[in-house]
Amino acid sequence: MSSTTDKRAKRSFLTAEGIAAPLKHAVFRRIWLASLLSNLGLMINGVGAAWAMTQMTTSADMVALVQTALMLPIMLLSLAAGAMADMYDRRIVGLVALSIGLTGAITLAVLAHIGAITPNSLLMFCFMIGSGMALFGPAWQASVSEQVPPDTLPSAVALNGISYNIARSFGPALGGLIVAAGGAVAAFVANVLLYIPLLTVLYLWRRTLEPSRLPPERLRRAVVSGVRYIVHSPSIRIVLYRTLVTGIAGGSVLALLPLVARDILKGNAETYGLMLGCFGMGGVLGALNISSVRKYLSSERAVRLCALTMGLAIGVLALSHHSILTGAALIVAGASWMVSVTLFNIGVQLSTPRWVAGRALAAYQAAIAGGVAIGSWLWGHVANEVGIDKALMIAGTMMFLSPLLVIWLRMPAVEGSDHDATDALAEPEVNLSITPRSGPIVIEVEYRVNQDQAREFYDLLQKVQSTRQRNGAYDWSISRDLADPELWTERYHCPTWLDYLRQRNRSTRSERELHLKAIAFHMGPDPIRVRRMLERPLGSVRWKDETPDHSKKSALPITASANSGV
Protein backbone atom coordinates (compact mmCIF):
# COMPACT_ATOMS: atom_id res chain seq x y z
CA MET A 1 0.00 0.00 0.00
CA SER A 2 2.82 2.39 0.90
CA SER A 3 4.60 1.63 -2.39
CA THR A 4 1.44 2.40 -4.38
CA THR A 5 1.00 5.69 -2.55
CA ASP A 6 4.63 6.65 -3.23
CA LYS A 7 4.22 5.91 -6.94
CA ARG A 8 1.07 8.01 -7.11
CA ALA A 9 2.81 10.85 -5.32
CA LYS A 10 5.72 10.65 -7.74
CA ARG A 11 3.38 10.69 -10.75
CA SER A 12 1.55 13.70 -9.29
CA PHE A 13 4.87 15.47 -8.70
CA LEU A 14 5.77 15.12 -12.37
CA THR A 15 2.37 15.74 -13.97
CA ALA A 16 1.50 19.01 -15.67
CA GLU A 17 0.33 20.43 -12.34
CA GLY A 18 3.26 18.93 -10.37
CA ILE A 19 5.84 21.42 -9.21
CA ALA A 20 8.74 19.50 -10.83
CA ALA A 21 7.10 19.03 -14.25
CA PRO A 22 8.95 21.95 -15.94
CA LEU A 23 12.31 20.36 -15.01
CA LYS A 24 11.67 17.66 -17.61
CA HIS A 25 12.44 20.29 -20.26
CA ALA A 26 16.20 20.55 -20.73
CA VAL A 27 16.46 24.26 -21.55
CA PHE A 28 14.37 25.29 -18.56
CA ARG A 29 16.27 22.87 -16.30
CA ARG A 30 19.69 24.23 -17.28
CA ILE A 31 18.67 27.87 -16.95
CA TRP A 32 16.89 27.16 -13.67
CA LEU A 33 19.95 25.51 -12.12
CA ALA A 34 22.23 28.30 -13.31
CA SER A 35 19.82 30.95 -12.02
CA LEU A 36 19.82 29.17 -8.66
CA LEU A 37 23.59 29.69 -8.44
CA SER A 38 23.24 33.30 -9.57
CA ASN A 39 20.57 33.93 -6.94
CA LEU A 40 22.84 32.34 -4.37
CA GLY A 41 25.55 34.81 -5.33
CA LEU A 42 23.17 37.75 -5.03
CA MET A 43 22.10 36.65 -1.56
CA ILE A 44 25.72 36.32 -0.46
CA ASN A 45 26.43 39.76 -1.95
CA GLY A 46 23.42 41.23 -0.12
CA VAL A 47 24.65 39.89 3.22
CA GLY A 48 28.11 41.29 2.58
CA ALA A 49 26.76 44.69 1.55
CA ALA A 50 24.31 44.99 4.46
CA TRP A 51 26.88 43.91 7.03
CA ALA A 52 29.56 46.14 5.51
CA MET A 53 27.16 49.08 5.89
CA THR A 54 26.54 48.27 9.57
CA GLN A 55 30.31 48.37 10.10
CA MET A 56 30.63 51.78 8.41
CA THR A 57 27.64 53.54 10.00
CA THR A 58 25.13 53.17 12.83
CA SER A 59 22.35 54.93 10.87
CA ALA A 60 19.25 52.76 10.34
CA ASP A 61 18.51 54.86 7.26
CA MET A 62 21.78 53.92 5.58
CA VAL A 63 21.46 50.22 6.44
CA ALA A 64 17.92 50.11 5.06
CA LEU A 65 19.09 51.94 1.91
CA VAL A 66 21.13 48.88 0.90
CA GLN A 67 17.87 47.09 0.11
CA THR A 68 16.58 50.24 -1.59
CA ALA A 69 19.71 50.46 -3.78
CA LEU A 70 19.29 46.83 -4.87
CA MET A 71 15.53 47.08 -5.53
CA LEU A 72 14.98 50.66 -6.73
CA PRO A 73 16.48 50.01 -10.23
CA ILE A 74 13.82 47.36 -10.79
CA MET A 75 11.12 49.95 -10.21
CA LEU A 76 12.84 52.60 -12.35
CA LEU A 77 14.03 50.46 -15.27
CA SER A 78 11.51 47.65 -15.48
CA LEU A 79 9.19 49.13 -18.12
CA ALA A 80 12.09 49.93 -20.44
CA ALA A 81 13.53 46.47 -19.72
CA GLY A 82 10.18 44.86 -20.48
CA ALA A 83 9.91 46.77 -23.74
CA MET A 84 13.38 45.56 -24.78
CA ALA A 85 12.41 41.99 -23.84
CA ASP A 86 9.41 42.24 -26.19
CA MET A 87 11.30 44.05 -28.97
CA TYR A 88 14.58 42.13 -29.16
CA ASP A 89 15.99 38.63 -28.69
CA ARG A 90 15.39 37.89 -25.00
CA ARG A 91 18.57 35.81 -24.84
CA ILE A 92 20.70 38.77 -25.98
CA VAL A 93 18.91 41.13 -23.59
CA GLY A 94 19.64 38.69 -20.75
CA LEU A 95 23.33 38.44 -21.65
CA VAL A 96 23.75 42.22 -21.77
CA ALA A 97 21.91 42.64 -18.47
CA LEU A 98 24.05 40.03 -16.71
CA SER A 99 27.18 41.68 -18.07
CA ILE A 100 26.13 45.00 -16.50
CA GLY A 101 25.53 43.32 -13.15
CA LEU A 102 28.83 41.44 -13.37
CA THR A 103 30.69 44.69 -14.05
CA GLY A 104 29.20 46.26 -10.93
CA ALA A 105 30.01 43.16 -8.87
CA ILE A 106 33.65 43.08 -10.03
CA THR A 107 34.11 46.79 -9.30
CA LEU A 108 32.60 46.43 -5.84
CA ALA A 109 34.89 43.48 -5.06
CA VAL A 110 37.98 45.37 -6.23
CA LEU A 111 37.13 48.50 -4.19
CA ALA A 112 36.46 46.40 -1.11
CA HIS A 113 39.76 44.54 -1.59
CA ILE A 114 41.82 47.74 -1.73
CA GLY A 115 39.89 49.30 1.17
CA ALA A 116 38.39 52.12 -0.91
CA ILE A 117 34.74 51.31 -0.23
CA THR A 118 32.54 54.01 1.34
CA PRO A 119 28.83 54.03 2.24
CA ASN A 120 27.99 56.03 -0.88
CA SER A 121 30.09 53.92 -3.25
CA LEU A 122 28.61 50.76 -1.71
CA LEU A 123 25.11 52.04 -2.47
CA MET A 124 26.14 53.12 -5.97
CA PHE A 125 27.49 49.70 -6.99
CA CYS A 126 24.59 47.91 -5.31
CA PHE A 127 22.42 50.10 -7.53
CA MET A 128 24.44 49.01 -10.58
CA ILE A 129 24.04 45.33 -9.69
CA GLY A 130 20.34 45.94 -9.17
CA SER A 131 20.16 47.65 -12.57
CA GLY A 132 21.57 44.56 -14.26
CA MET A 133 18.99 42.38 -12.54
CA ALA A 134 16.24 44.87 -13.44
CA LEU A 135 17.11 44.48 -17.14
CA PHE A 136 17.47 40.72 -16.83
CA GLY A 137 14.23 39.97 -14.97
CA PRO A 138 11.59 40.68 -17.65
CA ALA A 139 13.55 38.91 -20.41
CA TRP A 140 14.06 35.86 -18.19
CA GLN A 141 10.48 35.65 -16.93
CA ALA A 142 8.91 36.32 -20.34
CA SER A 143 11.06 33.58 -21.89
CA VAL A 144 9.74 30.95 -19.45
CA SER A 145 6.69 30.48 -21.69
CA GLU A 146 9.09 29.59 -24.53
CA GLN A 147 10.85 26.95 -22.45
CA VAL A 148 7.82 25.02 -21.12
CA PRO A 149 4.32 24.21 -22.46
CA PRO A 150 1.39 26.33 -21.21
CA ASP A 151 0.01 23.68 -18.83
CA THR A 152 3.22 23.71 -16.79
CA LEU A 153 3.67 27.50 -16.75
CA PRO A 154 2.28 28.02 -13.19
CA SER A 155 4.68 25.35 -11.90
CA ALA A 156 7.56 26.99 -13.78
CA VAL A 157 6.74 30.34 -12.19
CA ALA A 158 6.65 28.68 -8.78
CA LEU A 159 9.97 26.93 -9.47
CA ASN A 160 11.59 30.26 -10.27
CA GLY A 161 10.37 31.46 -6.90
CA ILE A 162 11.75 28.32 -5.29
CA SER A 163 15.11 29.01 -6.93
CA TYR A 164 15.23 32.44 -5.35
CA ASN A 165 14.12 31.16 -1.97
CA ILE A 166 16.46 28.17 -1.91
CA ALA A 167 19.18 30.75 -2.44
CA ARG A 168 17.64 32.90 0.28
CA SER A 169 17.54 29.89 2.63
CA PHE A 170 21.18 28.90 2.24
CA GLY A 171 22.77 31.99 0.72
CA PRO A 172 22.48 34.29 3.75
CA ALA A 173 23.72 31.62 6.12
CA LEU A 174 26.59 30.87 3.74
CA GLY A 175 27.10 34.60 3.29
CA GLY A 176 27.30 35.06 7.03
CA LEU A 177 29.97 32.36 7.26
CA ILE A 178 31.90 33.86 4.32
CA VAL A 179 31.74 37.37 5.82
CA ALA A 180 32.80 36.04 9.24
CA ALA A 181 35.74 34.17 7.66
CA GLY A 182 36.92 36.54 4.94
CA GLY A 183 35.07 39.82 5.33
CA ALA A 184 32.69 41.53 2.92
CA VAL A 185 35.23 41.31 0.09
CA ALA A 186 34.98 37.51 0.11
CA ALA A 187 31.19 37.77 -0.27
CA PHE A 188 31.60 40.15 -3.22
CA VAL A 189 34.08 37.81 -4.94
CA ALA A 190 31.74 34.84 -4.46
CA ASN A 191 28.98 36.80 -6.19
CA VAL A 192 31.28 37.49 -9.15
CA LEU A 193 32.07 33.78 -9.58
CA LEU A 194 28.42 32.74 -9.37
CA TYR A 195 27.46 34.99 -12.28
CA ILE A 196 29.48 32.80 -14.68
CA PRO A 197 27.19 29.69 -14.94
CA LEU A 198 24.13 31.71 -15.94
CA LEU A 199 26.09 33.70 -18.51
CA THR A 200 27.39 30.44 -19.98
CA VAL A 201 23.98 28.74 -20.16
CA LEU A 202 22.34 31.74 -21.81
CA TYR A 203 25.19 32.01 -24.31
CA LEU A 204 24.74 28.35 -25.29
CA TRP A 205 20.92 28.53 -25.52
CA ARG A 206 19.79 28.33 -29.15
CA ARG A 207 16.49 30.16 -28.89
CA THR A 208 13.94 29.59 -31.66
CA LEU A 209 12.93 32.96 -33.05
CA GLU A 210 9.47 33.47 -34.52
CA PRO A 211 9.68 35.94 -37.43
CA SER A 212 7.36 38.92 -37.10
CA ARG A 213 5.30 40.24 -40.00
CA LEU A 214 5.84 43.77 -38.72
CA PRO A 215 9.03 45.61 -37.71
CA PRO A 216 9.72 46.06 -33.96
CA GLU A 217 8.45 49.16 -32.21
CA ARG A 218 10.78 51.93 -31.17
CA LEU A 219 11.69 51.86 -27.47
CA ARG A 220 9.66 54.93 -26.50
CA ARG A 221 6.61 53.73 -28.42
CA ALA A 222 6.99 50.24 -26.97
CA VAL A 223 7.05 51.61 -23.42
CA VAL A 224 3.96 53.70 -24.17
CA SER A 225 2.23 50.62 -25.62
CA GLY A 226 3.00 48.64 -22.48
CA VAL A 227 1.72 51.37 -20.17
CA ARG A 228 -1.41 51.78 -22.29
CA TYR A 229 -2.11 48.04 -22.18
CA ILE A 230 -1.83 47.99 -18.39
CA VAL A 231 -3.95 51.13 -17.93
CA HIS A 232 -6.78 49.59 -19.97
CA SER A 233 -6.51 46.13 -18.36
CA PRO A 234 -8.42 46.21 -15.05
CA SER A 235 -7.32 42.71 -14.02
CA ILE A 236 -3.62 43.55 -14.34
CA ARG A 237 -4.05 46.91 -12.59
CA ILE A 238 -5.66 45.22 -9.60
CA VAL A 239 -2.83 42.69 -9.31
CA LEU A 240 -0.24 45.48 -9.49
CA TYR A 241 -1.94 47.57 -6.80
CA ARG A 242 -2.14 44.59 -4.44
CA THR A 243 1.49 43.72 -5.22
CA LEU A 244 2.64 47.26 -4.40
CA VAL A 245 0.87 47.30 -1.03
CA THR A 246 2.25 43.86 -0.13
CA GLY A 247 5.75 45.01 -1.09
CA ILE A 248 5.56 48.18 1.04
CA ALA A 249 4.37 46.36 4.16
CA GLY A 250 6.51 43.24 3.63
CA GLY A 251 9.60 45.29 2.79
CA SER A 252 9.95 46.02 6.50
CA VAL A 253 11.23 42.49 7.13
CA LEU A 254 14.19 42.56 4.75
CA ALA A 255 14.99 46.22 5.42
CA LEU A 256 15.12 45.98 9.22
CA LEU A 257 16.37 42.41 9.63
CA PRO A 258 20.06 43.42 9.90
CA LEU A 259 19.10 45.72 12.76
CA VAL A 260 16.91 43.03 14.36
CA ALA A 261 19.90 40.66 14.28
CA ARG A 262 22.33 43.25 15.64
CA ASP A 263 20.26 45.24 18.15
CA ILE A 264 17.32 43.07 19.25
CA LEU A 265 18.92 39.60 19.09
CA LYS A 266 22.39 40.95 19.94
CA GLY A 267 23.89 38.80 17.19
CA ASN A 268 26.49 39.08 14.45
CA ALA A 269 26.73 38.45 10.71
CA GLU A 270 26.07 34.74 11.21
CA THR A 271 22.88 35.52 13.15
CA TYR A 272 21.71 37.80 10.35
CA GLY A 273 22.46 35.12 7.77
CA LEU A 274 20.57 32.47 9.73
CA MET A 275 17.53 34.73 10.15
CA LEU A 276 17.51 35.47 6.42
CA GLY A 277 17.83 31.73 5.86
CA CYS A 278 14.68 31.13 7.94
CA PHE A 279 12.79 33.63 5.81
CA GLY A 280 14.03 31.92 2.65
CA MET A 281 13.21 28.47 4.03
CA GLY A 282 9.65 29.64 4.55
CA GLY A 283 9.63 30.85 0.96
CA VAL A 284 10.64 27.40 -0.28
CA LEU A 285 7.88 25.77 1.78
CA GLY A 286 5.37 28.24 0.38
CA ALA A 287 6.44 27.67 -3.23
CA LEU A 288 6.38 23.88 -2.86
CA ASN A 289 2.75 24.10 -1.77
CA ILE A 290 1.58 26.66 -4.33
CA SER A 291 -0.20 24.00 -6.43
CA SER A 292 -2.20 22.84 -3.40
CA VAL A 293 -3.04 26.43 -2.47
CA ARG A 294 -4.33 27.13 -5.99
CA LYS A 295 -6.31 23.89 -5.95
CA TYR A 296 -8.23 24.57 -2.73
CA LEU A 297 -8.33 28.38 -2.52
CA SER A 298 -9.15 31.15 -4.94
CA SER A 299 -6.43 33.74 -5.54
CA GLU A 300 -8.31 36.31 -3.44
CA ARG A 301 -8.76 34.02 -0.44
CA ALA A 302 -5.16 32.83 -0.60
CA VAL A 303 -3.77 36.37 -0.78
CA ARG A 304 -5.96 37.45 2.15
CA LEU A 305 -4.85 34.49 4.27
CA CYS A 306 -1.20 35.19 3.48
CA ALA A 307 -1.57 38.86 4.44
CA LEU A 308 -3.14 37.96 7.78
CA THR A 309 -0.49 35.38 8.69
CA MET A 310 2.40 37.58 7.56
CA GLY A 311 1.01 40.52 9.54
CA LEU A 312 0.96 38.38 12.67
CA ALA A 313 4.46 37.05 11.95
CA ILE A 314 5.86 40.59 11.63
CA GLY A 315 4.23 41.41 14.96
CA VAL A 316 6.01 38.46 16.56
CA LEU A 317 9.26 39.61 14.96
CA ALA A 318 8.81 43.00 16.65
CA LEU A 319 8.20 41.52 20.12
CA SER A 320 10.60 38.56 20.15
CA HIS A 321 14.06 38.69 21.74
CA HIS A 322 14.78 34.98 21.19
CA SER A 323 16.42 33.67 18.03
CA ILE A 324 14.28 30.51 17.87
CA LEU A 325 10.98 32.40 18.10
CA THR A 326 12.19 35.04 15.64
CA GLY A 327 13.32 32.31 13.22
CA ALA A 328 9.92 30.58 13.46
CA ALA A 329 8.13 33.86 12.76
CA LEU A 330 10.40 34.46 9.75
CA ILE A 331 9.57 30.99 8.35
CA VAL A 332 5.85 31.83 8.52
CA ALA A 333 6.46 35.28 7.03
CA GLY A 334 8.59 33.81 4.22
CA ALA A 335 5.95 31.22 3.30
CA SER A 336 3.20 33.84 3.26
CA TRP A 337 5.32 36.24 1.23
CA MET A 338 6.25 33.59 -1.32
CA VAL A 339 2.68 32.37 -1.88
CA SER A 340 1.47 35.96 -2.29
CA VAL A 341 4.06 37.11 -4.79
CA THR A 342 3.81 33.86 -6.77
CA LEU A 343 0.04 34.26 -7.05
CA PHE A 344 0.54 37.84 -8.21
CA ASN A 345 3.11 36.68 -10.80
CA ILE A 346 0.85 33.90 -12.08
CA GLY A 347 -2.05 36.35 -12.25
CA VAL A 348 -0.05 38.66 -14.51
CA GLN A 349 1.34 35.88 -16.73
CA LEU A 350 -2.06 34.26 -17.29
CA SER A 351 -3.74 37.61 -17.99
CA THR A 352 -1.31 38.84 -20.62
CA PRO A 353 -0.84 38.04 -24.34
CA ARG A 354 2.64 37.21 -25.51
CA TRP A 355 3.24 40.44 -27.46
CA VAL A 356 3.23 42.48 -24.23
CA ALA A 357 4.28 39.77 -21.73
CA GLY A 358 7.70 41.28 -21.04
CA ARG A 359 6.24 44.71 -20.31
CA ALA A 360 3.47 43.35 -18.09
CA LEU A 361 5.95 41.27 -16.10
CA ALA A 362 8.20 44.33 -15.90
CA ALA A 363 5.31 46.27 -14.40
CA TYR A 364 4.83 43.47 -11.88
CA GLN A 365 8.55 43.58 -11.05
CA ALA A 366 8.36 47.35 -10.71
CA ALA A 367 5.40 47.03 -8.35
CA ILE A 368 7.03 44.46 -6.05
CA ALA A 369 10.49 46.05 -6.17
CA GLY A 370 9.06 49.54 -5.87
CA GLY A 371 7.03 48.45 -2.88
CA VAL A 372 10.10 46.93 -1.21
CA ALA A 373 12.24 49.97 -2.07
CA ILE A 374 9.64 52.42 -0.74
CA GLY A 375 9.01 50.23 2.28
CA SER A 376 12.73 49.91 3.02
CA TRP A 377 13.16 53.67 3.04
CA LEU A 378 9.90 54.23 4.94
CA TRP A 379 10.50 51.66 7.69
CA GLY A 380 14.15 52.71 8.08
CA HIS A 381 12.99 56.28 8.64
CA VAL A 382 10.24 55.17 11.04
CA ALA A 383 12.74 52.98 12.94
CA ASN A 384 15.02 55.99 13.41
CA GLU A 385 12.11 57.98 14.86
CA VAL A 386 10.29 55.43 17.05
CA GLY A 387 12.53 52.37 17.26
CA ILE A 388 12.88 49.08 15.40
CA ASP A 389 10.19 47.20 17.35
CA LYS A 390 7.53 49.88 16.94
CA ALA A 391 8.33 50.25 13.23
CA LEU A 392 7.79 46.52 12.77
CA MET A 393 4.52 46.64 14.72
CA ILE A 394 3.23 49.41 12.45
CA ALA A 395 4.29 47.43 9.35
CA GLY A 396 2.66 44.27 10.70
CA THR A 397 -0.58 46.14 11.35
CA MET A 398 -0.54 47.53 7.81
CA MET A 399 -0.06 44.04 6.40
CA PHE A 400 -2.79 42.58 8.64
CA LEU A 401 -5.28 45.22 7.48
CA SER A 402 -4.38 44.98 3.77
CA PRO A 403 -7.10 42.34 3.04
CA LEU A 404 -9.60 45.20 3.38
CA LEU A 405 -8.48 46.16 -0.13
CA VAL A 406 -10.85 43.44 -1.38
CA ILE A 407 -13.63 46.03 -1.03
CA TRP A 408 -12.16 47.91 -4.00
CA LEU A 409 -9.56 45.60 -5.52
CA ARG A 410 -10.70 41.98 -5.68
CA MET A 411 -8.14 39.64 -7.25
CA PRO A 412 -9.30 38.58 -10.73
CA ALA A 413 -10.05 34.97 -11.65
CA VAL A 414 -7.71 33.97 -14.47
CA GLU A 415 -8.30 30.24 -14.71
CA GLY A 416 -9.39 29.25 -18.20
CA SER A 417 -8.61 32.68 -19.66
CA ASP A 418 -7.60 32.57 -23.29
CA HIS A 419 -4.92 35.15 -23.96
CA ASP A 420 -3.18 33.59 -26.94
CA ALA A 421 -3.04 35.71 -30.07
CA THR A 422 -5.30 34.79 -32.95
CA ASP A 423 -4.13 34.06 -36.47
CA ALA A 424 -2.95 37.16 -38.29
CA LEU A 425 -5.65 38.98 -40.22
CA ALA A 426 -5.43 39.61 -43.95
CA GLU A 427 -3.98 42.96 -44.92
CA PRO A 428 -6.71 45.56 -45.55
CA GLU A 429 -7.16 46.92 -49.06
CA VAL A 430 -5.40 50.25 -49.65
CA ASN A 431 -5.79 52.37 -52.79
CA LEU A 432 -3.97 55.43 -51.47
CA SER A 433 -0.22 55.89 -51.58
CA ILE A 434 0.88 55.82 -47.90
CA THR A 435 3.90 54.75 -45.85
CA PRO A 436 4.03 52.85 -42.54
CA ARG A 437 4.46 56.20 -40.76
CA SER A 438 1.45 57.85 -42.41
CA GLY A 439 -1.13 58.95 -39.91
CA PRO A 440 -3.11 59.49 -37.83
CA ILE A 441 -5.42 56.78 -39.11
CA VAL A 442 -9.15 57.07 -38.39
CA ILE A 443 -11.29 53.92 -38.33
CA GLU A 444 -15.08 54.04 -38.46
CA VAL A 445 -17.24 50.94 -38.10
CA GLU A 446 -20.95 51.20 -38.86
CA TYR A 447 -23.41 48.79 -37.28
CA ARG A 448 -27.17 48.58 -37.85
CA VAL A 449 -28.75 47.34 -34.60
CA ASN A 450 -32.34 46.60 -33.66
CA GLN A 451 -33.58 49.33 -31.32
CA ASP A 452 -34.80 46.73 -28.81
CA GLN A 453 -31.18 45.58 -28.42
CA ALA A 454 -29.69 49.07 -28.06
CA ARG A 455 -28.81 48.83 -24.35
CA GLU A 456 -27.27 45.36 -24.67
CA PHE A 457 -25.26 46.47 -27.71
CA TYR A 458 -24.05 49.62 -25.95
CA ASP A 459 -22.88 47.65 -22.90
CA LEU A 460 -20.97 45.23 -25.15
CA LEU A 461 -19.29 48.10 -27.01
CA GLN A 462 -17.95 49.41 -23.69
CA LYS A 463 -16.03 46.15 -23.38
CA VAL A 464 -14.89 46.41 -27.00
CA GLN A 465 -13.56 49.88 -26.17
CA SER A 466 -11.10 48.45 -23.63
CA THR A 467 -9.79 45.91 -26.15
CA ARG A 468 -9.26 48.58 -28.81
CA GLN A 469 -7.50 50.96 -26.44
CA ARG A 470 -5.18 48.49 -24.76
CA ASN A 471 -4.05 47.21 -28.17
CA GLY A 472 -3.16 50.66 -29.49
CA ALA A 473 -6.23 52.78 -30.31
CA TYR A 474 -7.05 56.19 -28.84
CA ASP A 475 -9.93 58.71 -28.97
CA TRP A 476 -12.45 55.88 -29.06
CA SER A 477 -16.12 56.86 -29.28
CA ILE A 478 -19.50 55.37 -30.10
CA SER A 479 -22.32 57.47 -31.59
CA ARG A 480 -25.91 56.93 -32.70
CA ASP A 481 -27.57 58.57 -35.69
CA LEU A 482 -30.35 61.00 -34.69
CA ALA A 483 -32.29 60.54 -37.92
CA ASP A 484 -31.71 56.77 -38.14
CA PRO A 485 -31.62 55.34 -34.57
CA GLU A 486 -30.66 51.88 -35.82
CA LEU A 487 -27.35 53.21 -37.17
CA TRP A 488 -24.39 53.15 -34.75
CA THR A 489 -20.83 54.30 -35.54
CA GLU A 490 -17.76 53.15 -33.63
CA ARG A 491 -14.80 55.48 -34.19
CA TYR A 492 -11.19 55.40 -33.03
CA HIS A 493 -7.70 56.55 -34.04
CA CYS A 494 -4.27 54.96 -34.39
CA PRO A 495 -1.10 57.12 -34.53
CA THR A 496 0.21 55.65 -37.81
CA TRP A 497 -0.67 53.03 -40.40
CA LEU A 498 1.90 50.67 -38.90
CA ASP A 499 0.38 51.15 -35.44
CA TYR A 500 -3.03 50.32 -36.90
CA LEU A 501 -1.69 47.09 -38.41
CA ARG A 502 -0.22 46.16 -35.03
CA GLN A 503 -3.44 47.05 -33.22
CA ARG A 504 -5.67 44.87 -35.38
CA ASN A 505 -3.34 41.85 -35.15
CA ARG A 506 -2.81 41.98 -31.38
CA SER A 507 -6.27 40.75 -30.44
CA THR A 508 -6.41 37.55 -28.43
CA ARG A 509 -8.98 34.85 -29.09
CA SER A 510 -11.18 36.10 -26.27
CA GLU A 511 -10.99 39.66 -27.62
CA ARG A 512 -11.75 38.53 -31.15
CA GLU A 513 -14.77 36.62 -29.87
CA LEU A 514 -15.95 39.83 -28.22
CA HIS A 515 -15.62 41.69 -31.54
CA LEU A 516 -17.60 38.96 -33.31
CA LYS A 517 -20.36 39.25 -30.70
CA ALA A 518 -20.62 42.95 -31.55
CA ILE A 519 -20.76 42.14 -35.26
CA ALA A 520 -23.51 39.59 -34.55
CA PHE A 521 -25.82 42.43 -33.45
CA HIS A 522 -25.66 43.85 -36.98
CA MET A 523 -28.82 43.28 -39.00
CA GLY A 524 -29.81 43.77 -42.60
CA PRO A 525 -28.69 42.34 -45.94
CA ASP A 526 -25.38 44.24 -46.02
CA PRO A 527 -22.36 43.49 -43.80
CA ILE A 528 -20.99 46.03 -41.32
CA ARG A 529 -19.22 48.92 -43.00
CA VAL A 530 -15.62 49.82 -42.16
CA ARG A 531 -13.91 53.02 -43.25
CA ARG A 532 -10.18 53.52 -42.83
CA MET A 533 -9.15 57.12 -43.41
CA LEU A 534 -5.98 59.18 -43.29
CA GLU A 535 -6.44 62.27 -41.13
CA ARG A 536 -4.78 65.49 -42.33
CA PRO A 537 -3.72 63.78 -45.60
CA LEU A 538 -1.44 66.61 -46.83
CA GLY A 539 1.28 64.25 -48.02
CA SER A 540 -1.15 62.09 -50.00
CA VAL A 541 -2.53 64.80 -52.32
CA ARG A 542 -0.91 66.11 -55.48
CA TRP A 543 1.23 69.19 -55.06
CA LYS A 544 1.46 70.01 -58.80
CA ASP A 545 -1.28 70.06 -61.42
CA GLU A 546 0.46 67.35 -63.42
CA THR A 547 0.93 65.05 -60.42
CA PRO A 548 -1.75 62.34 -60.42
CA ASP A 549 -3.83 61.85 -57.27
CA HIS A 550 -4.41 58.13 -56.75
CA SER A 551 -6.66 58.59 -53.74
CA LYS A 552 -10.00 56.82 -53.69
CA LYS A 553 -12.65 57.00 -51.05
CA SER A 554 -12.86 53.47 -49.73
CA ALA A 555 -15.61 51.82 -47.73
CA LEU A 556 -14.68 48.22 -47.11
CA PRO A 557 -17.37 45.68 -46.21
CA ILE A 558 -16.41 43.21 -43.48
CA THR A 559 -18.24 39.94 -42.99
CA ALA A 560 -18.65 38.22 -39.64
CA SER A 561 -16.15 35.46 -40.31
CA ALA A 562 -13.68 33.96 -37.86
CA ASN A 563 -10.82 35.83 -39.55
CA SER A 564 -12.52 39.20 -39.75
CA GLY A 565 -11.22 42.24 -37.96
CA VAL A 566 -11.22 45.97 -38.11
ABEGO torsion letter per residue (X at the ends): XAAAAAAAAAAAAABAABAAAAAABAAAAAAAAAAAAAAAAAAAAAAAAAAAAAAABABAAAAAAAAAAAAAAAAAAAAAAAAAAAABBAAAAAAAAAAAAAAAAAAAAAAAAAGABBAAAAAAAAAAAAAAAAAAAAAAAAAAAAABBAAAAAAAAAAAAAAAAAAAAAAAAAAAAAAAAAEAAAAAAAAAAAAAAAAAAAAABBBBBBBBABBBBBAAAAAAAAAAAAAABAAAAAAAAAAAAAAAAAAAAAAAAAAAAAAAAGBBAAAAAAAAAAAAAAAAAAAAAAAAAAAABBAAAAAAAAAAAAAAAAAAAAABABAAAAAAAAAAAAAAAAAAAAAAAAAAAAABBAAAAAAAAAAAAAAAAAAAAAAAAAAAAAAAAAEAAAAAAAAAAAAAAAAAAAAABBBBBABGBBABBBBBBBBBBBABBBBAABOBBBBBBBBBBBAAAAAAAAAAAAAAAAAAAAAGBBGBBBBBBAABAABBBBBBBBABAAAAAAAAAABBAAAAAAAAAAAAABBEABBBBBBBBBBGAAAABBABAABBBABBBBBBBBBBBAABBX
